Amino acid sequence: MSGAGFASHPSRLKAVRLDPLESVGLPSKGDNRLLDFEKQEDYYGKILERYEHLDAEAGWADSIDEAFASLSLDGVSERLSGNSKHTTPGKGPSERLPQETSKSPRELSIILMAMRKMREAIVASDRRDIFASRSYIFIVRATILMKHMESYHPALLHLLHKLHPSTPLTVSEQHEMVGYYVLDLACRQNDLAAAYQVRRRYEYKDIKIEAVLRALVHGNWHVYWKIERQVDIYQKQLIEWGNAGMKDRALKCLGQSYLSVEKSYVEEVAQRTWEEMGKKSNVSWQLEGEVVVIRRIKRR
C-alpha cells in the first residue's frame, strides 16, 4: 500500500472531549491554573451552569428562578451577573431536595470536586474580595443541601474567619452563615458549649435556632420536632444531623415513663414508624393491636 493511499483514509481516532470541570486539577496537587483570578471566575461560571442543569434535571427546586436568584456577582463578570441570573441556591420556600436520577451521582461527584478546586484556588491565591465571598456562600448553601459536611464545614469556617473580616458580609448574610455554624456545632458535632460560644461571639439572635439549642440541652423532643418543621430547608438539613440522638432520647423517656402507650403516640414521639423502630431502635417492646407494651408488672 502506498503512502498516499494510506493517507487518504480518514483517521478513526476521535478527539477526547474533556469535561471542563475535570480538565483542571487541585491546587493542592500542584495545578496552579486556577490561581489566576479571571480563570477562577470562568471556572465558577461553569460550576453554576452544571449545578443549574442538575437542578433542572433532578428537581432540586420547584422553581429554578427562586432557587438561584438570591445572589448576583455584579461587576465581577458580565456572564455571571448579567446574562446569567441564577447564581446560587436561594432561600425560596418552594425548594425541595433533589430526586435521584441515573446521572446525578456521577454529576454530583464532579460538581463537589469542582467546588473543592474552587475553594482551594481562592485560599491559595489569598483572594478576599466580594467574588470570593459570593463563591463561598454558594458552596456553603449548595453543599448543605447535599448534606456534604466535608465541603460546607471548611467553607463556613473560611468564610466567617478569613473572608468576612476582610470583605464584610451583609447583615443578612452574616446572620444566615452564623446560624448554619451554630446548628452544625450543636446538631452534627454535638458540641453545645461551642455552639453557645459562637452565638455569644457574633451576638447571634434567632428565636427558632435558640429553641433548637434549648431542646437539645433539655432533651425536649416535642419542641425539637416542631421547630424542624418550621425552619427553611438549609436549617432543616443541619438539624437532621441531631435527629438520631433526639429519637433515642425520646424513646428512652417513653421507656422510663410508661408501661404501655398507643402505637401512634410512640411513632409521633420517635418520628419513626413501628417497623422502622424494629430495625433502627434497640427496643424490645411488644405490639398488641394498636398498643405498645413497654414494660409488664411482674406479679409476686
Rosetta blueprint (number, residue, H / E / L):
1 M L
2 S L
3 G H
4 A H
5 G H
6 F H
7 A H
8 S H
9 H L
10 P L
11 S L
12 R L
13 L L
14 K L
15 A L
16 V L
17 R L
18 L L
19 D L
20 P L
21 L L
22 E L
23 S L
24 V L
25 G L
26 L L
27 P H
28 S H
29 K H
30 G L
31 D L
32 N L
33 R H
34 L H
35 L H
36 D L
37 F H
38 E H
39 K H
40 Q H
41 E H
42 D H
43 Y H
44 Y H
45 G H
46 K H
47 I H
48 L H
49 E H
50 R H
51 Y H
52 E H
53 H H
54 L H
55 D H
56 A H
57 E H
58 A H
59 G L
60 W L
61 A E
62 D L
63 S L
64 I H
65 D H
66 E H
67 A H
68 F H
69 A L
70 S L
71 L L
72 S L
73 L L
74 D L
75 G L
76 V L
77 S L
78 E H
79 R H
80 L H
81 S H
82 G H
83 N H
84 S L
85 K L
86 H L
87 T L
88 T L
89 P L
90 G L
91 K L
92 G L
93 P L
94 S L
95 E E
96 R L
97 L L
98 P L
99 Q L
100 E L
101 T L
102 S L
103 K L
104 S H
105 P H
106 R H
107 E H
108 L H
109 S H
110 I H
111 I H
112 L H
113 M H
114 A H
115 M H
116 R H
117 K H
118 M H
119 R H
120 E H
121 A H
122 I H
123 V H
124 A H
125 S L
126 D L
127 R L
128 R L
129 D L
130 I H
131 F H
132 A H
133 S H
134 R H
135 S H
136 Y H
137 I H
138 F H
139 I H
140 V H
141 R H
142 A H
143 T H
144 I H
145 L H
146 M L
147 K L
148 H L
149 M H
150 E H
151 S H
152 Y H
153 H H
154 P H
155 A H
156 L H
157 L H
158 H H
159 L H
160 L H
161 H H
162 K H
163 L H
164 H H
165 P H
166 S H
167 T L
168 P L
169 L L
170 T L
171 V H
172 S H
173 E H
174 Q H
175 H H
176 E H
177 M H
178 V H
179 G H
180 Y H
181 Y H
182 V H
183 L H
184 D H
185 L H
186 A H
187 C H
188 R H
189 Q L
190 N L
191 D L
192 L H
193 A H
194 A H
195 A H
196 Y H
197 Q H
198 V H
199 R H
200 R H
201 R H
202 Y L
203 E L
204 Y L
205 K L
206 D L
207 I H
208 K H
209 I H
210 E H
211 A H
212 V H
213 L H
214 R H
215 A H
216 L H
217 V H
218 H H
219 G L
220 N L
221 W H
222 H H
223 V H
224 Y H
225 W H
226 K H
227 I H
228 E H
229 R L
230 Q L
231 V L
232 D L
233 I H
234 Y H
235 Q H
236 K H
237 Q H
238 L H
239 I H
240 E H
241 W H
242 G H
243 N H
244 A H
245 G H
246 M H
247 K H
248 D H
249 R H
250 A H
251 L H
252 K H
253 C H
254 L H
255 G H
256 Q H
257 S H
258 Y L
259 L L
260 S E
261 V E
262 E E
263 K H
264 S H
265 Y H
266 V H
267 E H
268 E H
269 V H
270 A H
271 Q L
272 R L
273 T L
274 W H
275 E H
276 E H
277 M H
278 G H
279 K H
280 K H
281 S L
282 N L
283 V L
284 S L
285 W L
286 Q E
287 L E
288 E E
289 G L
290 E L
291 V E
292 V E
293 V E
294 I L
295 R L
296 R L
297 I L
298 K L
299 R L
300 R L
